[in-house]
Amino acid sequence: MPRRYWQYPPEFQVLNVLSTAGASVLAVGYLLPMIYFLWSLKYGPSPATIRGTPPPGVEDYVSAAHL
């Protein structure tokens, strides 16, 4: 089968449509997380400040030597 067709033969039309649909779903799957990531970089605070508690510091952990 040649690499590119101007018009697909009828027996390959279903495969062409499925390939196009799969590429569209894949593109949406890549775009949505990228948009959310860029949005969160600009507008989103860290999840710890949303809950109102700061992330734990080093002093909050007990070392094994003190046990």
HUGI-V742278 format. One record per residue. N is the residue number from 1. SS is DSSP state (@ for helix, = for strand, . for the rest). PHI is phi in degrees with one decimal (none if undefined). D_LAST is the distance of its C-alpha to the last C-alpha in Angstrom with 1 decimal. Layout:
# HUGI-V742278
N;SS;PHI;D_LAST
N;SS;PHI;D_LAST
This chain:
# HUGI-V742278
1;.;none;71.1
2;.;-62.4;71.5
3;.;-65.5;68.5
4;.;-131.9;69.9
5;.;-121.9;72.5
6;.;-70.8;74.4
7;.;-130.3;74.7
8;.;-75.4;72.8
9;.;-63.4;74.9
10;@;-55.9;74.7
11;@;-71.8;72.8
12;@;-103.8;69.9
13;@;-64.4;69.9
14;@;-64.2;67.3
15;@;-66.5;64.9
16;@;-65.1;65.5
17;@;-66.1;64.6
18;@;-64.8;61.5
19;@;-64.9;60.4
20;@;-65.3;61.0
21;@;-65.0;59.1
22;@;-64.3;56.1
23;@;-66.1;56.2
24;@;-67.6;56.3
25;@;-64.2;53.3
26;@;-63.8;51.4
27;@;-63.3;52.4
28;@;-65.0;51.3
29;@;-63.2;48.0
30;@;-84.7;47.5
31;@;-71.9;48.9
32;@;-60.3;46.9
33;@;-64.3;43.4
34;@;-66.7;44.9
35;@;-63.7;46.5
36;@;-64.2;43.3
37;@;-62.8;41.3
38;@;-64.8;43.9
39;@;-64.1;44.1
40;@;-69.5;40.3
41;@;-65.3;40.4
42;@;-86.0;43.1
43;@;-112.5;42.3
44;.;-89.2;38.9
45;.;-75.1;35.9
46;.;-68.5;32.4
47;@;-60.5;31.2
48;@;-68.3;28.4
49;@;-77.8;31.0
50;@;-67.0;33.1
51;@;-78.0;30.6
52;.;92.4;30.2
53;.;-114.8;26.5
54;.;-73.6;25.4
55;.;-65.2;23.3
56;.;-64.0;19.6
57;.;-94.9;18.8
58;@;-65.0;16.3
59;@;-71.0;14.7
60;@;-79.7;14.2
61;.;-100.4;11.5
62;.;-91.3;7.8
63;.;-78.3;7.2
64;@;-68.5;5.4
65;@;-69.9;5.6
66;@;-85.2;3.8
67;.;-85.4;0.0
